């Protein structure tokens, strides 16, 4: 290459690298827009209110007070050196004691069965890597927390095989989105018919985004299904303490007297949700499979946690007086109050929702606001809320099989519950008013803006999601438009991303460019 010659941008990365660089789902697009226009009570009162990201922002005052105490400030030589890549022994011992108590384990859990990494996303990725080969798949009921797709696919090249759950009650009285062993069996049978190798099943309890709490009987039945079919089970229990109704009963897998298949059962928990510390990046795995622990240790150097942070977390977990008498009671009280405020507004608007006493969000049914029963209209509805400065998470981001469902986070109001309630009511109602007025306007066919209307007609309509959870062709255009709005802020972005250069990276992105250009010329 001659000195100073223009080198095509795509030459710097592999095809896989370019695919990763260009990847952006609906959740990421919403968070990016929120990131550049965050609501602030005084500095940016017209900014975006984030009801889409599952973070607990109600208890930062409690955490600030505890995390700045003198016992948190220890720095010694051992914390500044390389440690065990499954986590320092003192932290794994504290995690084992903590899970023994709060999961009500019938016997003490062992520190050597604990793996600690920088977040549960890393654990999902690493566990999938060591129990699956590339292109293998993991069974997962839908809807589910959508980022799990990236956790498994971007690094491990492991796919998710969806088991759709019905959003309506059936004749036998099963509740909406009810997971059963029969549905898991049907999903596994379908995967085999398609020639897909299933290695594991993912369960979430409490569930994200449904906030469902599965009973001891249900969980045991799911584990027995996995044992019959020689499948690993990854059980995500990251919301196990985020239950704010005293009458609700949560039963951890670790509470069982005996597991149907202990060598294939792996339980995840972390600090992000139960302790409102998403930024601390602590995820834990408990498994009796020593081979799995050894394999994860080989990957641990990529996902380690700073020694001082491990010390802080260990100190926090062993402070049972603070946890039991200050943090948990106050956190539950604030969650219950915030949940009540949100659900009261939903009821006043006549919006159905799953009323569950767990997690940080409500799964709401906005199907009546869709002009057409399509995922394209769901995306338009999501963008309408965004225009009115409210970020929600739409169902297709969670691979929901039915359009029109949204996850609404209620723990994003900090100490200003009434202000948060006012903002939600004002902006949410404004968005719904726009939708209703557009629907009643003769000749109106969509609530999209003109540029989004170009994308709508650029591809043939398709109303079903792909099996791997990727957006539809039409939705890819909408996502592309959102991506362009952010990335064009870089001065050299257009020079590096012409349609011709993009062709070798992702032909579907090129199709999107060309479709928009063709419509613009007409």
N, C-alpha and C positions, 0 to 999 in steps of 0.2 A: 504494500500500500504506500503510495507517495505521501511524503510529509505534508500534512495539512489537508489531505483529501478527505472528503465526506465519507464516513463509514456508515453503512446502513445500521440503524439502531438494533435491529433484530439479530445482527451478527454477534452481539455481545453475549447472548444467552442461548441456551439450548431450547428446543421446542418445549420441553417440560418447564424450563425457567420462564419462558414467555407466557406459557399457559398460567403459571402461578402468578406472574406479575399482573396479568390482565384479569385475574379472577376477582369478581366482586359480586356478592349476593345482595339481596334486598336489605338484609339486616345491616350489612356494611355500608350500603349507600345511605340509608337513613342516618346512621351514626356519623358518617362523614359530614353530612349537611348540618347536623346538630353541632358537630365539633367546631364549625366556623361561625355559628350563630347561636351560641348557648344563651338560654335565658338567665338573667341575673336581676335580682329585685331592684337594684339601683343602677348598675352599669349598663344593662341591656334588657329593660323590661319588656321589649317587643320581640325578644329572641325566642328560640324554639324551646318548648317544654318537652322534656324527654320522658315519655311514658312507654318507651319501647325497650330500653335496656334494663335487664333484670339485675339491678343493684339496690341494696338496702341503704338508703341515705337518711334514715331516721335516727340513727344512734351515733353519729360522729362525735357528739359531745361526750358520751360515755367512753368511747374508745380513746379520744384525745386525752382525757383525764387519766385513764389506766396506762396507756402506752408511753406516757411521759414520766412515769414514776421512776425512781432511781434504780430499781431492780431490772429495768429494761435496758440500761445503758452499759452493761458489761461488755468489755472488749478485752480478750486475752489472746495469747499466741495461737492456741488451738483453733480459735474461730477464724483466724486469718490464714490458716493452712488448708491444703486439700483435705477433704474429709471422705467418709464413706459415701459412695455415689447413690446409695439408697437412703441417705440422710444420716446425720450424726446420731450416734447411739442414744444420747440423752433425749433427743427429740422423738425417735422411734419408740423409746420406752414410755415417754409421756403420752404419745398418741395411743399406744396400746392400752394404757391405763384409762385414758379418756374414753375410748371406744368401749372398753369393758363396762364402764359405768353407764354411759349415756345410751349405749345400744342394749343394755341389760343382758350382757352375755352370761350364760350359765357357768362359765369358767373363765379365768383370767386369759386374756389374749396375749400373744407373744410378740415381743419387739422384733424378732427375726423374721416375722411374717409381714412386717410393715415396710412399705416403700413410700418415700416422700419425694415428690418432684415439684417443679414450678407450675402448679396448676393442674386441674383435672383434664384439661385439654391435652396436655403433654402425656398424661397417663393413658387417655383413650388412644392416642397415636401410638405410643410405645407398646401397649398391650396388644393392639391390633397387629402391630409389626411382628411380634414374636409368637402369636397364635395363628396367624394367617399367612399364606403366601400371596404375592401380588395377584390381583384379579379375583381372589376369593371374596366372599361376601359375609356380612353379618346381618342377621334378622333383626328388624326393629319395627315396632308398631308406630303408625302415624296417626296424628301429628307427633312430632318430637322436636326437641331443641335443635334447630337447624345447623348450628355450627359443628355438630358432631360429624356432619358430612365432610367438612374440611379437615377436621381432626384425623379422620381415618384415611381420607383420599389423598390429600396434598403430600403427605410424607410416605405413608405406608402403601398407597395404591390399593387400598382395600375398599370395597364398595358396600353400600347399604342396600339391603333388599327389604322393601316396604311391606308391611302388613297393615292395610288400611282399616281404620276403625269407623263404624257407622256413627253419624252424628245424631241419629234419632233413636228413641226407644223402640224396641221391637215388640212383637206380639207377646213374647214371654216376659216382658217387663224389664229387660236389661236396660240399664241406664245409658245415656248418651256416651259415645266413645268408650264403650265397655270392652276391656281386653279380656279374652277368654283363651283357654288352652286350645279350643277348637279352631280359633282364628290363627293361632300360632301354627297349628298342624296344617291348616290350609295353606298358609304362607310357605311353609317348608316344602310341602308337596308341589306347589307351583314353581318354586325355585329349582327343584330337582327336574321337573318337566322341561324347564328352560336350560338345563345343563349347567346350572350355577352351583358352585360348591359353597355350602353354608358352614361356617366354622363356629359361630357363636350367636348369642342373642343378647340384646341390650335391654335392660329393664330400668326404669326410673321410678323411684318411690321416696318421697312424694314426686309426682310427675311434673315435668315441664313440657308443654304449657298448660296442661289440664288441671294442675294442682290436685290431682287425684291421689288419695292415700289408699294403697292396696292393703288388704287384710293379710293376716298371717296365713290363713287358709289359701288365699289366692296366690301369694308369693310361693308357698310350698308347692302348689300345683304347677306353677311355671318352672320351678327348679326341677321337678320330677319329669316334666316334658323334656327339658334340656338333657337330663340324664339318659332318658330313653333313646334319645337321638345323638348321644355323645357330643353335645354342644357345650362349649364354654358359656358361662353366664357372667356378663359384666353388669353389676348392680350399682346404679348411681343413686346414692343416698345423700346428696349434697344439701338437701333441704330438710334433713331429718329433725332439726331443732326449730325450724321455721314453721311451727304449727301454733296458731294463736287462739284456738278454742280448747278449753279445758276438757270438753267432752270427747274430743277427737283422740283416737288411739293410733299411734304409729308403732309398727313392729318391724324392727331391723332384721335382716337376714342373719346378722350375728347374734340375734336373740334365740335362734333355733337350737334345740338340744342336740340335734345332729343334722348335718346337711346331706341331702340326697347324693351329691357328688362333690365333696369338698375340694378335690384337686382341680375341678373346672369351675369353681365359684369364686369370684373376685369382687370385692366390695370397695367402692370409691366414696370418699368423703373429703371435704375441704373447708377452708376458712372463708371463701368468697361470699357465701349466702348466709350461713348460720351465724357468722361473726361479722358480717357486713364489711369484709376486708378483701374485696376483689383485687385490689392493687398489690396486696402482699404476696400473691402468687404461691399459695401453698395447697397442694393436692396430696391426698394420701390414699394408698391402696392396701387392703388387707387380703392376703391369700395364703392358704396352706400349701400351695404348690411351690416347692423350693426351686424347681427348675425355672419357673416363671420369674421368681425373685432374682435368680442368678442372671437370667437373660436381660431383665430390666436394669440390673446393675451395670451391664455393658453399655447401655444407652444413657445411663444416668449422667455422664459427664456433659451431655448436651442439654440437660434439663436440671442442673443443680441449683441450689438455693444458697445465698450468702450465709456464712456462719452466724453473723450477728442477728440476722432475721430468724434463723432457726432457734437461737437462744430466746428471742422475744416471744416466739410462738409457744415454746416450751413453758416459759414463765406464765404466759396467759392461760394455757390449758391446765396448769396445775393450781391456779388460783380459783379453787372451787367456791370460795366464799363470794368472790366478785361475780363469778359466772352465775351461781344459783340465786344470790340475793340482790344483785344489782342489774347485771346485764340482761339475763334471760327474762325476768319478770317485766322489766321496763320495755324491752324490745317487743315482747309479745303484746303488751298493752298498746304500744304505739302502732304496731302492725294491725291490730284489731280495730283501732280507731280509724286508721287510714283506709282499711278495707271497707269499713262501714260507710265512710264518706263516699268512696267511689261507687259502691253498689247502690247506695241511695240515689245517686245521680242517674245511674243506669236504669233503675226502676222508674224514676220520674220521666225518663225518655222512652220508656216502653221497650227497652233493649233486653232481650233474654241473655242469660249468662249461666255458666256453671258455678254454683255457689259452694265453694270448697274452703275449709278453714286452714289452708296451708299455702306455703310459698309466698311470692311477692307480687302476684299478678292474678288477673281474672281473665278467663277465656270467654269472650263475648260473641254473640251471634248478631252480626250486622247484615245478614242476608237480605233483609227487606229493603236495604238501601242500594242493592245492586239492580241496575236497569236490566241487565242480562245476566243469566246465571253462569258466568264465566270467570276464570281466573284473571282474564284481561280486565274485566270490570272491577274485580277486587283490587287489582293494582291501581286502577284509576281512583278508586275510593281511598286507598292508602295515600296516593299523591295529593288528593284533595285535602286530607287532614294535614299533610305536610305543608301545603300552601297556607293553611291556617295556623301554622307554627305549632303543630302537635305531632310528635313522632310516636307512632304505634308500630306494632309488628303484625303484619298480615299473615293469614294462615298458610299461604303458599311458601313462605319462608320457613315453615315448619313441616312442609310436605303434607299438609292436610289434604285429604282427598275430596273435600267439599269446599267450594269457594264461599267466602263471606264471613269467615270466622277470624277474629282478631285477638291478640294477647295485649292486655292493657296493664301496665305496671302501676301499682298504687303506692309503692314505697319510695317515691322520688320527690317527696315534698319537704323533707327535712323537718324543721321546727315550724314551718309555715303551712300548717294543714289547711287552714281556712283560705289562705291566699291560693294555695294549690287547687283547692276545691273551686274557687272562683275562676281561676284561669282555665281549668279543665272545662267547667260548665260553659264559660263564654266561648272559648275557641271550638270546643267540640260541637256545641249547638250551632255555631256559625257555619261549620263545615257541613253538618247535616242539613242546615237550611239551604245552603247552596245546592246540595244534591237533590233535595226535594223540589226546589224551584226549577232545576234543569230537567228533572224527570217529567214535570208537569208542563213544560214548555213544548208546544207543538213543533214537530220537525226536529227536535233535539234527539240525538242518538247517543251522545256520550258526554261525560263531564271532563274529558281530557282537554288539555290546551292544544292549540293548532299543531305544534311540532309533534306532539304525541299522537295526534290524529294521523299524521303521515306514517308513523310507525305501525299504526293499527292495520292499515290497508296494504302494507308492504309485504305481508306474509299471509298465507292461507290460514284461516281461523282454526285453532286447535284447542279444545277445552280440557285436555287431560294433561297432567304432569308426567314428565319422564320418570321411569323407574328409579333413576339415580338421583332424583331431586333437583336436577338442573332446571333453570327457567325455560319456559316455552319459547318458541321462535319469536313470537310477538313480544313476550316479556323481556327477551334478551335485548330487543330494540329499546324498550323503556329503560332497562338497566343501563344500556349503552349511553342513552341520553343523559342519565344522571351522572355517569362516569365522566362524560365529556365536560359537563358543567364544572366539575372539580379539577380535572387534570389540565384543562386548557388554561388554567391560571399560570402554569409553568410556561415560560417564554418560548422554549424550544419544543413544546409538546407536539405541535402540529407537524414540525419538520421531522420528528422522529416517528410519527405514527400516521403516515399517509396510507390510503387503502392498499397501495401496492406493497408496502413494507409489511403491512399487517397480514397480507394474504398467506404468508408462510407460517404465521403464528396461529391464526384461528380463522378458517374460511368463513365461519358463520358471522364473525364480526365484520369481515369484508362485505358479506351479503347485506348486512345492516347498513353500512356506509352507502353501498350502491343503491339500495332500495330508497333510502332517504334522498339521495341525489337525483334519482329518476323522478321521484314525486315532485321535487323542487323545480325541475325543468319544465313540468307540465303547466 
